[in-house]
Amino acid sequence: MNSGEWNPTDELYELVSGYCDHQLTNQQAARLTQLLRRDANARAFLVEYVQLHGQLAWEGTALHSAAAGADDRGQAGPPAKSSTTRRHKEVSPMSPPVRSAFRRPSGIQVALSLISLAAVLLVGFVFQNGAGEPGIVSTNKQDENGMVATTEPAQGGSATGHQDPFATVGPLKLNPPQQNQPASGNFGVAGPDESEEGASNATQVASNVEVPERDDDIISRIDEYLRKELDDNHALPSPVADDQEWVRRAFLTFTGRIPTLAESREFLSHSESQRRSKLIESLTMDERTAENLSVNWLNLLIGRSNPRQVNENALYSFLKQQFQSNQPWINTVGQLVAAEGRSDQNGATNFLLAHLNDQATPATAVTARLFLGEQVHCTQCHNHPFAKELTQDQFWSLNAFFKQAERKPVVLAEGQIAAVSEWELVDREQGGMTFYETRRGQQIAVLPEFAGVRLPKDDNVRRRAELAVLLEKDPEHRVARSMVNRMWQHFFGYGFTMPVDDMGPHNPVSHPELLDFLTKAFVESGYDLRRLMYWIASTDAWQRSSTRVAGTEDIPENGELPLFSRVYPRHLDPEEVYDSIRVAIRSVSGQPLESSVGTEHRREWVKQFVESYGTDENDERLGFDGNIPQALMMMNGQDLEVAIPAAVRTLLRSYEGRTPSPSETLERVSVAALSRRPSENEVRVFRSRFRSLNQTMAAEDALQTALEDMFWAYLNSTEFSAIH
């Protein structure tokens, strides 16, 4: 606790626990109110307990696992007003990270915040419990005819809401519409009673943004937004990165691997001022960029371990075709959501085939997280503890779109079932109502609903196809906003929100005006990913070094929202390590470089770092932190022990009968591995090593051994293992 030696009493524990579980009587509620009013420590305990409960409530059900990873599921704090000043993340010993305003609050401010939050919680509690006796269920829900469906209390119903509701509830009763009946709401959209922080306001801001037609003007506008934020925070931008640092970053970001020796030399030999913009334009259209995007999204859509054994090759082929032909992103998302057919014939089907287990609850959560940028997994069992725009009702209204979807094994003509990885995704004709159970045990019936549009109870409607249409018509453009945020993170190391897939009024945005502008520009471009990448990579900010200017507090790894005064370094992903080591070795030896994507050796190597949890969300953990010695050892040490000497030997033989100077050969190894010339200190160390070896062996052997040693040192360096 934050309250020194104070410890809560058993009574307070029981009352607060009962409050979080909606199990207090009116008498207990009055007693809890009394304790909170007279004891500040009790109020602080209530706030911290509620925060912890909000994080763990989902984990305590049969439909979730605690292994999902704190970084991906950290709950955000109460809505913070939009501001141009920076925000820091305050961490309580009992609570997940909570983002607050730029200035760290004083003790008085913290106390006032706790009292205010406790008061809000108490008001909510009295409102909930004043309407009737606890345990009596009376919930109304409008049906497709504008009527209100009322369900009676469930007797012995399933805690997860997956039991057949008609077995315990009986037929639905229709009542006349009630006044002030709250609408079911848009999934992830603030209701009409929201303050200026509501999502409806965000939509209005985005719609008022004017987007220039020319790419150069769009890039200039982005630079203006970033420069204003730096000025408001009295921060200095980092200097422009030198060409050697920048070209390596460009190839790693776009293609997922370092540049070859020839590619580095070609870029570094040019002196024209437009060489960076020309390389960016070339890389946006490069097939290797499409491959890299496809691999990244393959990992996001089904995971590296492919726990549900879907056809990942077919899904990869679909993604590559989409990215290579620059299909509008909204169309790609629509095909992934609405796909049907065989997994080997329509690669897009494999996304949902991987997530239709547990009544498609994973499909609901993953669709919202990847395409809408909303973490809604906890709202399956209860309303979001901090984001009032995310409710249990909205989760199941989105889930209802997947009610028809069914995963069936492929049956061959002879009546035999196809290979285990071959499935068929079909839609059953019937739709009907979707039922879920609240934490009070009441059964609720909902129809598919998204962005304020509720589908009728019509068995002839393909709900997933309708969802694809609604995603495109969404007035908030959440698919575009989410992709802009994710692509910005891809280039800079951080997005506009932390985490990148938890967007909404509850989570502060580092640059709200810029996010609105880019979202609208992306929509008006026709969801053109190439143009989006070109805009981001062409900004002044992305030309800068990763080195922070002294005195500029722009350290998002400490929990601050980023200012983007620089490009933040990050460790390479395992796929990037694998391909970069291959590029370095083949560049030194002058061997041709073909794609490794889809090869069994790469796939098996990457899977060594992946642990699948087998949860209802098909979660997995990547146990790789950019440790190059670990990567080299696991890549197959014996192969590398042969490959590196062979590469150096081939290098020395390529000088057509003349003996190269030690400095000449070291430069080739350095540029191949790090895309830069060796430093003076590295040259000095190399020459010293060569002279020492030359005392006991022939000069040619000494040069061979010294180059191998330097090659290993470069590959094992932190410089090699990071994008910076």
DOTIRO-609140 format. One record per residue (C-alpha): residue in three letters; residue number from 1; x negated, y, z. Coordinates in steps of 0.2 Angstrom, whole numbers. Layout:
// residues N
- resn;resi;east;north;up
- ALA;NUM;X;Y;Z
...
END
This chain:
// residues 724
- resn;resi;east;north;up
- MET;1;0;0;0
- ASN;2;-5;18;-2
- SER;3;1;23;15
- GLY;4;-14;18;26
- GLU;5;-11;6;40
- TRP;6;8;7;38
- ASN;7;17;-10;34
- PRO;8;35;-13;30
- THR;9;46;-22;42
- ASP;10;54;-39;38
- GLU;11;71;-29;37
- LEU;12;65;-17;24
- TYR;13;57;-31;14
- GLU;14;74;-40;14
- LEU;15;84;-24;10
- VAL;16;73;-18;-5
- SER;17;72;-36;-12
- GLY;18;91;-37;-11
- TYR;19;92;-20;-20
- CYS;20;81;-26;-34
- ASP;21;91;-42;-36
- HIS;22;108;-33;-35
- GLN;23;113;-43;-20
- LEU;24;116;-29;-6
- THR;25;133;-27;3
- ASN;26;139;-10;6
- GLN;27;134;-11;24
- GLN;28;116;-16;19
- ALA;29;115;-2;6
- ALA;30;120;11;20
- ARG;31;106;3;31
- LEU;32;93;5;17
- THR;33;98;23;14
- GLN;34;96;27;32
- LEU;35;78;19;32
- LEU;36;73;28;17
- ARG;37;79;45;23
- ARG;38;70;45;39
- ASP;39;53;37;33
- ALA;40;42;43;19
- ASN;41;32;27;20
- ALA;42;48;17;17
- ARG;43;52;28;1
- ALA;44;34;25;-5
- PHE;45;36;6;-2
- LEU;46;53;6;-12
- VAL;47;45;14;-27
- GLU;48;30;3;-28
- TYR;49;41;-13;-25
- VAL;50;53;-8;-39
- GLN;51;38;-5;-50
- LEU;52;31;-22;-46
- HIS;53;48;-30;-47
- GLY;54;50;-22;-65
- GLN;55;34;-30;-70
- LEU;56;37;-47;-63
- ALA;57;56;-50;-64
- TRP;58;54;-57;-82
- GLU;59;40;-68;-77
- GLY;60;50;-76;-63
- THR;61;63;-83;-75
- ALA;62;63;-99;-85
- LEU;63;61;-90;-101
- HIS;64;44;-81;-98
- SER;65;27;-84;-92
- ALA;66;15;-74;-82
- ALA;67;1;-78;-95
- ALA;68;7;-65;-108
- GLY;69;-7;-53;-103
- ALA;70;-6;-37;-93
- ASP;71;-13;-26;-106
- ASP;72;1;-30;-118
- ARG;73;15;-29;-105
- GLY;74;10;-15;-94
- GLN;75;26;-5;-89
- ALA;76;26;13;-92
- GLY;77;32;26;-80
- PRO;78;47;38;-80
- PRO;79;49;48;-95
- ALA;80;37;62;-96
- LYS;81;41;78;-105
- SER;82;32;82;-121
- SER;83;17;92;-119
- THR;84;1;98;-128
- THR;85;-10;95;-112
- ARG;86;-18;78;-109
- ARG;87;-11;64;-98
- HIS;88;-19;52;-87
- LYS;89;-14;35;-81
- GLU;90;-12;34;-62
- VAL;91;-13;16;-55
- SER;92;-5;10;-39
- PRO;93;-12;-6;-31
- MET;94;6;-13;-32
- SER;95;11;-6;-49
- PRO;96;7;-7;-67
- PRO;97;-1;8;-75
- VAL;98;10;23;-75
- ARG;99;6;38;-86
- SER;100;8;55;-79
- ALA;101;3;73;-83
- PHE;102;-14;80;-87
- ARG;103;-18;87;-70
- ARG;104;-20;73;-57
- PRO;105;-6;76;-44
- SER;106;-10;82;-27
- GLY;107;-4;72;-11
- ILE;108;11;84;-10
- GLN;109;16;81;-28
- VAL;110;14;62;-26
- ALA;111;25;63;-10
- LEU;112;38;74;-19
- SER;113;38;62;-34
- LEU;114;41;47;-23
- ILE;115;55;56;-14
- SER;116;63;61;-30
- LEU;117;62;43;-38
- ALA;118;68;36;-22
- ALA;119;83;48;-22
- VAL;120;87;43;-40
- LEU;121;86;25;-36
- LEU;122;98;28;-21
- VAL;123;110;37;-31
- GLY;124;110;23;-44
- PHE;125;112;11;-30
- VAL;126;127;19;-22
- PHE;127;135;21;-39
- GLN;128;133;3;-43
- ASN;129;139;-3;-26
- GLY;130;153;10;-23
- ALA;131;164;4;-37
- GLY;132;169;-13;-29
- GLU;133;163;-27;-18
- PRO;134;147;-35;-22
- GLY;135;149;-51;-32
- ILE;136;165;-47;-41
- VAL;137;162;-46;-60
- SER;138;172;-34;-70
- THR;139;163;-29;-86
- ASN;140;170;-22;-102
- LYS;141;163;-23;-120
- GLN;142;171;-16;-136
- ASP;143;174;-29;-149
- GLU;144;173;-26;-168
- ASN;145;191;-20;-168
- GLY;146;188;-6;-155
- MET;147;196;-17;-141
- VAL;148;187;-21;-125
- ALA;149;182;-39;-121
- THR;150;183;-43;-103
- THR;151;175;-59;-95
- GLU;152;179;-67;-79
- PRO;153;166;-72;-66
- ALA;154;156;-87;-71
- GLN;155;156;-102;-60
- GLY;156;139;-111;-59
- GLY;157;133;-103;-75
- SER;158;116;-104;-82
- ALA;159;103;-92;-75
- THR;160;97;-88;-92
- GLY;161;113;-86;-101
- HIS;162;111;-100;-113
- GLN;163;125;-111;-107
- ASP;164;141;-113;-118
- PRO;165;151;-98;-111
- PHE;166;168;-106;-115
- ALA;167;164;-120;-103
- THR;168;165;-109;-88
- VAL;169;173;-93;-93
- GLY;170;188;-97;-104
- PRO;171;196;-87;-118
- LEU;172;192;-69;-119
- LYS;173;205;-56;-114
- LEU;174;208;-41;-124
- ASN;175;212;-24;-115
- PRO;176;215;-7;-122
- PRO;177;200;4;-125
- GLN;178;195;13;-109
- GLN;179;190;32;-108
- ASN;180;172;36;-106
- GLN;181;167;18;-110
- PRO;182;148;18;-114
- ALA;183;144;13;-131
- SER;184;133;-2;-133
- GLY;185;120;10;-139
- ASN;186;107;8;-153
- PHE;187;93;-3;-149
- GLY;188;79;8;-143
- VAL;189;89;24;-145
- ALA;190;93;35;-131
- GLY;191;112;37;-127
- PRO;192;122;53;-130
- ASP;193;119;58;-111
- GLU;194;100;59;-113
- SER;195;90;74;-110
- GLU;196;78;83;-122
- GLU;197;67;68;-119
- GLY;198;79;56;-128
- ALA;199;76;48;-144
- SER;200;89;58;-153
- ASN;201;79;73;-150
- ALA;202;64;64;-158
- THR;203;74;61;-173
- GLN;204;79;79;-175
- VAL;205;61;84;-173
- ALA;206;55;72;-187
- SER;207;69;78;-198
- ASN;208;64;96;-197
- VAL;209;46;92;-202
- GLU;210;41;98;-220
- VAL;211;29;87;-229
- PRO;212;18;94;-243
- GLU;213;18;84;-259
- ARG;214;-1;84;-262
- ASP;215;-12;72;-252
- ASP;216;-25;85;-249
- ASP;217;-12;96;-241
- ILE;218;-5;82;-230
- ILE;219;-23;78;-224
- SER;220;-26;97;-220
- ARG;221;-10;97;-210
- ILE;222;-16;82;-200
- ASP;223;-32;91;-197
- GLU;224;-23;106;-191
- TYR;225;-13;95;-178
- LEU;226;-28;87;-172
- ARG;227;-38;103;-171
- LYS;228;-24;112;-161
- GLU;229;-24;98;-148
- LEU;230;-43;99;-146
- ASP;231;-42;118;-144
- ASP;232;-27;116;-131
- ASN;233;-38;105;-121
- HIS;234;-54;115;-123
- ALA;235;-63;100;-131
- LEU;236;-76;99;-144
- PRO;237;-76;87;-159
- SER;238;-91;76;-161
- PRO;239;-103;79;-175
- VAL;240;-100;72;-192
- ALA;241;-107;54;-193
- ASP;242;-122;51;-204
- ASP;243;-119;41;-220
- GLN;244;-127;25;-214
- GLU;245;-115;25;-199
- TRP;246;-100;30;-209
- VAL;247;-102;17;-224
- ARG;248;-103;3;-211
- ARG;249;-87;9;-202
- ALA;250;-78;11;-219
- PHE;251;-81;-7;-225
- LEU;252;-77;-15;-208
- THR;253;-61;-5;-206
- PHE;254;-55;-8;-224
- THR;255;-62;-25;-228
- GLY;256;-65;-33;-211
- ARG;257;-84;-35;-214
- ILE;258;-100;-25;-216
- PRO;259;-105;-19;-233
- THR;260;-118;-30;-243
- LEU;261;-135;-24;-245
- ALA;262;-131;-18;-263
- GLU;263;-115;-9;-257
- SER;264;-125;0;-244
- ARG;265;-139;5;-255
- GLU;266;-127;11;-269
- PHE;267;-117;22;-257
- LEU;268;-133;29;-248
- SER;269;-141;33;-265
- HIS;270;-127;45;-270
- SER;271;-129;63;-266
- GLU;272;-112;70;-273
- SER;273;-101;78;-260
- GLN;274;-86;68;-264
- ARG;275;-94;51;-262
- ARG;276;-84;47;-246
- SER;277;-67;51;-253
- LYS;278;-71;41;-269
- LEU;279;-76;26;-258
- ILE;280;-60;28;-248
- GLU;281;-50;28;-263
- SER;282;-59;13;-270
- LEU;283;-57;3;-254
- THR;284;-38;7;-252
- MET;285;-36;-3;-269
- ASP;286;-49;-16;-266
- GLU;287;-43;-34;-265
- ARG;288;-54;-37;-250
- THR;289;-44;-23;-241
- ALA;290;-28;-33;-245
- GLU;291;-36;-49;-238
- ASN;292;-41;-40;-222
- LEU;293;-23;-33;-220
- SER;294;-16;-50;-223
- VAL;295;-27;-58;-210
- ASN;296;-23;-45;-197
- TRP;297;-4;-47;-200
- LEU;298;-5;-66;-201
- ASN;299;-12;-65;-183
- LEU;300;1;-54;-177
- LEU;301;16;-63;-185
- ILE;302;11;-81;-180
- GLY;303;-5;-80;-170
- ARG;304;-22;-87;-173
- SER;305;-18;-104;-166
- ASN;306;-1;-106;-175
- PRO;307;7;-115;-161
- ARG;308;23;-119;-170
- GLN;309;13;-127;-185
- VAL;310;21;-117;-199
- ASN;311;13;-115;-216
- GLU;312;0;-101;-213
- ASN;313;-7;-103;-230
- ALA;314;10;-99;-238
- LEU;315;13;-84;-227
- TYR;316;-5;-77;-230
- SER;317;-2;-79;-249
- PHE;318;15;-69;-247
- LEU;319;6;-55;-237
- LYS;320;-8;-54;-249
- GLN;321;3;-52;-264
- GLN;322;13;-38;-254
- PHE;323;-3;-29;-249
- GLN;324;-12;-31;-266
- SER;325;3;-25;-276
- ASN;326;6;-11;-263
- GLN;327;24;-15;-260
- PRO;328;33;-3;-249
- TRP;329;31;-8;-231
- ILE;330;49;-7;-227
- ASN;331;52;-20;-241
- THR;332;39;-32;-234
- VAL;333;47;-31;-217
- GLY;334;64;-34;-224
- GLN;335;58;-49;-233
- LEU;336;50;-56;-217
- VAL;337;67;-53;-208
- ALA;338;79;-59;-221
- ALA;339;69;-73;-229
- GLU;340;77;-90;-233
- GLY;341;71;-106;-241
- ARG;342;57;-118;-240
- SER;343;41;-113;-230
- ASP;344;29;-119;-244
- GLN;345;39;-110;-258
- ASN;346;44;-94;-249
- GLY;347;29;-89;-238
- ALA;348;39;-75;-229
- THR;349;50;-88;-221
- ASN;350;36;-94;-210
- PHE;351;37;-78;-199
- LEU;352;54;-83;-192
- LEU;353;51;-101;-193
- ALA;354;37;-98;-180
- HIS;355;49;-89;-168
- LEU;356;66;-97;-168
- ASN;357;64;-108;-153
- ASP;358;73;-104;-137
- GLN;359;89;-97;-146
- ALA;360;78;-85;-156
- THR;361;73;-75;-141
- PRO;362;55;-75;-147
- ALA;363;61;-69;-164
- THR;364;70;-55;-156
- ALA;365;56;-49;-145
- VAL;366;42;-51;-158
- THR;367;53;-42;-172
- ALA;368;55;-27;-160
- ARG;369;37;-27;-154
- LEU;370;29;-28;-172
- PHE;371;41;-19;-183
- LEU;372;49;-6;-171
- GLY;373;35;-4;-159
- GLU;374;46;-8;-144
- GLN;375;42;-20;-130
- VAL;376;59;-27;-125
- HIS;377;55;-45;-119
- CYS;378;59;-40;-101
- THR;379;77;-34;-106
- GLN;380;82;-51;-110
- CYS;381;86;-54;-92
- HIS;382;89;-36;-86
- ASN;383;88;-18;-91
- HIS;384;71;-10;-93
- PRO;385;66;-4;-75
- PHE;386;59;12;-82
- ALA;387;65;15;-100
- LYS;388;83;18;-98
- GLU;389;85;17;-117
- LEU;390;81;-1;-117
- THR;391;95;-12;-110
- GLN;392;99;-30;-109
- ASP;393;114;-27;-120
- GLN;394;103;-20;-134
- PHE;395;92;-35;-133
- TRP;396;106;-47;-136
- SER;397;114;-36;-149
- LEU;398;98;-38;-159
- ASN;399;96;-56;-155
- ALA;400;114;-59;-163
- PHE;401;107;-55;-180
- PHE;402;97;-71;-179
- LYS;403;111;-82;-173
- GLN;404;114;-89;-190
- ALA;405;96;-93;-193
- GLU;406;91;-112;-192
- ARG;407;75;-121;-194
- LYS;408;77;-138;-203
- PRO;409;64;-150;-209
- VAL;410;62;-152;-228
- VAL;411;69;-168;-234
- LEU;412;61;-175;-250
- ALA;413;71;-183;-264
- GLU;414;68;-200;-258
- GLY;415;75;-196;-241
- GLN;416;58;-194;-233
- ILE;417;54;-179;-222
- ALA;418;40;-168;-228
- ALA;419;24;-164;-219
- VAL;420;25;-157;-202
- SER;421;21;-140;-208
- GLU;422;35;-139;-221
- TRP;423;52;-132;-215
- GLU;424;67;-124;-222
- LEU;425;75;-108;-216
- VAL;426;93;-107;-218
- ASP;427;108;-97;-212
- ARG;428;123;-106;-205
- GLU;429;140;-99;-212
- GLN;430;147;-95;-195
- GLY;431;141;-80;-185
- GLY;432;153;-77;-170
- MET;433;149;-69;-154
- THR;434;133;-70;-145
- PHE;435;134;-72;-126
- TYR;436;121;-68;-112
- GLU;437;122;-68;-94
- THR;438;117;-54;-83
- ARG;439;108;-55;-66
- ARG;440;124;-54;-57
- GLY;441;130;-70;-66
- GLN;442;143;-62;-77
- GLN;443;145;-67;-95
- ILE;444;144;-54;-109
- ALA;445;149;-56;-127
- VAL;446;141;-45;-140
- LEU;447;140;-43;-159
- PRO;448;125;-39;-170
- GLU;449;121;-21;-168
- PHE;450;107;-9;-173
- ALA;451;105;9;-175
- GLY;452;123;13;-170
- VAL;453;130;0;-183
- ARG;454;139;-15;-177
- LEU;455;143;-29;-189
- PRO;456;161;-36;-189
- LYS;457;164;-54;-183
- ASP;458;163;-60;-201
- ASP;459;157;-77;-205
- ASN;460;153;-73;-223
- VAL;461;140;-59;-219
- ARG;462;122;-64;-219
- ARG;463;116;-55;-203
- ARG;464;98;-55;-206
- ALA;465;100;-47;-223
- GLU;466;111;-34;-215
- LEU;467;97;-31;-202
- ALA;468;85;-28;-216
- VAL;469;96;-15;-223
- LEU;470;99;-6;-206
- LEU;471;80;-6;-203
- GLU;472;78;5;-219
- LYS;473;93;16;-215
- ASP;474;88;18;-197
- PRO;475;89;37;-194
- GLU;476;74;37;-182
- HIS;477;63;27;-195
- ARG;478;56;16;-181
- VAL;479;48;4;-194
- ALA;480;38;19;-201
- ARG;481;34;26;-185
- SER;482;28;9;-178
- MET;483;17;6;-193
- VAL;484;9;24;-193
- ASN;485;5;21;-175
- ARG;486;-3;4;-178
- MET;487;-13;10;-193
- TRP;488;-19;25;-184
- GLN;489;-25;13;-170
- HIS;490;-33;2;-184
- PHE;491;-44;17;-190
- PHE;492;-48;26;-173
- GLY;493;-47;12;-160
- TYR;494;-32;19;-151
- GLY;495;-15;24;-157
- PHE;496;-4;38;-151
- THR;497;3;28;-137
- MET;498;-5;16;-125
- PRO;499;-1;2;-129
- VAL;500;2;4;-147
- ASP;501;18;-7;-147
- ASP;502;27;1;-133
- MET;503;35;17;-140
- GLY;504;50;26;-134
- PRO;505;54;41;-122
- HIS;506;47;32;-107
- ASN;507;30;32;-114
- PRO;508;20;48;-118
- VAL;509;13;51;-135
- SER;510;-4;59;-137
- HIS;511;1;70;-152
- PRO;512;20;69;-154
- GLU;513;21;83;-168
- LEU;514;7;73;-178
- LEU;515;16;57;-176
- ASP;516;33;65;-182
- PHE;517;24;72;-197
- LEU;518;15;56;-202
- THR;519;31;46;-200
- LYS;520;41;57;-211
- ALA;521;26;58;-224
- PHE;522;25;39;-224
- VAL;523;44;38;-227
- GLU;524;44;51;-241
- SER;525;29;42;-249
- GLY;526;40;26;-251
- TYR;527;31;17;-236
- ASP;528;15;18;-247
- LEU;529;2;10;-236
- ARG;530;-12;14;-248
- ARG;531;-8;33;-246
- LEU;532;-6;31;-227
- MET;533;-23;23;-226
- TYR;534;-31;37;-238
- TRP;535;-23;51;-227
- ILE;536;-30;44;-211
- ALA;537;-47;39;-217
- SER;538;-49;56;-226
- THR;539;-46;67;-210
- ASP;540;-60;77;-203
- ALA;541;-58;67;-187
- TRP;542;-62;50;-196
- GLN;543;-78;58;-203
- ARG;544;-85;61;-185
- SER;545;-98;50;-176
- SER;546;-92;39;-161
- THR;547;-104;48;-150
- ARG;548;-95;59;-137
- VAL;549;-100;77;-135
- ALA;550;-106;81;-117
- GLY;551;-93;90;-107
- THR;552;-78;84;-118
- GLU;553;-67;72;-108
- ASP;554;-60;61;-121
- ILE;555;-62;44;-114
- PRO;556;-46;34;-117
- GLU;557;-54;18;-111
- ASN;558;-52;26;-93
- GLY;559;-33;27;-96
- GLU;560;-32;45;-104
- LEU;561;-22;48;-119
- PRO;562;-34;50;-133
- LEU;563;-38;67;-141
- PHE;564;-47;60;-156
- SER;565;-62;71;-155
- ARG;566;-72;56;-162
- VAL;567;-69;38;-168
- TYR;568;-69;27;-153
- PRO;569;-80;11;-154
- ARG;570;-73;-6;-152
- HIS;571;-79;-24;-153
- LEU;572;-78;-34;-169
- ASP;573;-64;-47;-170
- PRO;574;-70;-65;-172
- GLU;575;-65;-64;-191
- GLU;576;-75;-49;-193
- VAL;577;-90;-56;-184
- TYR;578;-89;-72;-195
- ASP;579;-89;-63;-211
- SER;580;-102;-50;-206
- ILE;581;-114;-63;-201
- ARG;582;-111;-71;-218
- VAL;583;-113;-55;-227
- ALA;584;-130;-51;-218
- ILE;585;-137;-68;-222
- ARG;586;-132;-68;-240
- SER;587;-137;-50;-243
- VAL;588;-155;-54;-237
- SER;589;-156;-69;-248
- GLY;590;-147;-61;-263
- GLN;591;-134;-75;-264
- PRO;592;-117;-71;-271
- LEU;593;-103;-68;-258
- GLU;594;-86;-76;-260
- SER;595;-71;-74;-249
- SER;596;-71;-85;-233
- VAL;597;-52;-82;-230
- GLY;598;-43;-98;-228
- THR;599;-58;-109;-227
- GLU;600;-57;-123;-214
- HIS;601;-74;-119;-207
- ARG;602;-69;-101;-203
- ARG;603;-52;-106;-197
- GLU;604;-59;-119;-185
- TRP;605;-72;-107;-179
- VAL;606;-60;-93;-175
- LYS;607;-48;-105;-165
- GLN;608;-62;-109;-153
- PHE;609;-59;-92;-145
- VAL;610;-40;-94;-145
- GLU;611;-29;-101;-130
- SER;612;-11;-104;-134
- TYR;613;1;-102;-119
- GLY;614;16;-112;-126
- THR;615;28;-99;-119
- ASP;616;45;-94;-126
- GLU;617;36;-79;-135
- ASN;618;23;-91;-142
- ASP;619;9;-80;-134
- GLU;620;-9;-83;-135
- ARG;621;-25;-76;-128
- LEU;622;-40;-71;-138
- GLY;623;-56;-76;-127
- PHE;624;-68;-66;-137
- ASP;625;-76;-49;-132
- GLY;626;-88;-46;-146
- ASN;627;-102;-56;-138
- ILE;628;-113;-60;-153
- PRO;629;-125;-73;-144
- GLN;630;-109;-82;-140
- ALA;631;-103;-81;-158
- LEU;632;-119;-86;-165
- MET;633;-119;-102;-154
- MET;634;-102;-106;-157
- MET;635;-103;-103;-176
- ASN;636;-114;-118;-177
- GLY;637;-132;-115;-171
- GLN;638;-140;-129;-181
- ASP;639;-133;-121;-197
- LEU;640;-139;-104;-193
- GLU;641;-156;-110;-188
- VAL;642;-158;-116;-206
- ALA;643;-149;-102;-214
- ILE;644;-159;-88;-207
- PRO;645;-176;-94;-211
- ALA;646;-170;-100;-228
- ALA;647;-163;-82;-231
- VAL;648;-180;-74;-226
- ARG;649;-190;-86;-237
- THR;650;-179;-82;-252
- LEU;651;-182;-64;-248
- LEU;652;-200;-65;-248
- ARG;653;-200;-75;-265
- SER;654;-190;-62;-274
- TYR;655;-204;-50;-276
- GLU;656;-210;-58;-292
- GLY;657;-228;-63;-288
- ARG;658;-233;-48;-278
- THR;659;-235;-47;-259
- PRO;660;-222;-35;-252
- SER;661;-227;-23;-237
- PRO;662;-220;-28;-220
- SER;663;-211;-11;-219
- GLU;664;-202;-15;-236
- THR;665;-196;-32;-231
- LEU;666;-190;-25;-214
- GLU;667;-180;-11;-222
- ARG;668;-170;-24;-233
- VAL;669;-166;-35;-217
- SER;670;-161;-19;-207
- VAL;671;-150;-12;-221
- ALA;672;-142;-29;-224
- ALA;673;-138;-31;-205
- LEU;674;-134;-14;-199
- SER;675;-132;-3;-215
- ARG;676;-146;8;-210
- ARG;677;-165;9;-212
- PRO;678;-175;3;-197
- SER;679;-180;16;-184
- GLU;680;-198;21;-181
- ASN;681;-198;11;-165
- GLU;682;-191;-4;-174
- VAL;683;-205;-3;-187
- ARG;684;-218;-1;-173
- VAL;685;-212;-16;-164
- PHE;686;-211;-26;-180
- ARG;687;-229;-22;-185
- SER;688;-235;-26;-168
- ARG;689;-226;-43;-169
- PHE;690;-233;-46;-187
- ARG;691;-251;-42;-181
- SER;692;-250;-53;-166
- LEU;693;-244;-68;-176
- ASN;694;-257;-65;-190
- GLN;695;-270;-69;-178
- THR;696;-265;-87;-177
- MET;697;-257;-90;-194
- ALA;698;-258;-85;-212
- ALA;699;-251;-68;-216
- GLU;700;-237;-75;-226
- ASP;701;-231;-86;-212
- ALA;702;-233;-72;-200
- LEU;703;-222;-61;-210
- GLN;704;-209;-74;-212
- THR;705;-209;-77;-193
- ALA;706;-209;-59;-189
- LEU;707;-194;-55;-201
- GLU;708;-184;-70;-194
- ASP;709;-187;-63;-176
- MET;710;-181;-45;-181
- PHE;711;-166;-53;-191
- TRP;712;-160;-62;-175
- ALA;713;-163;-46;-165
- TYR;714;-152;-36;-176
- LEU;715;-138;-49;-177
- ASN;716;-138;-50;-157
- SER;717;-138;-31;-155
- THR;718;-123;-22;-148
- GLU;719;-124;-11;-163
- PHE;720;-120;-26;-174
- SER;721;-106;-31;-163
- ALA;722;-96;-15;-164
- ILE;723;-87;-4;-176
- HIS;724;-93;14;-172
END
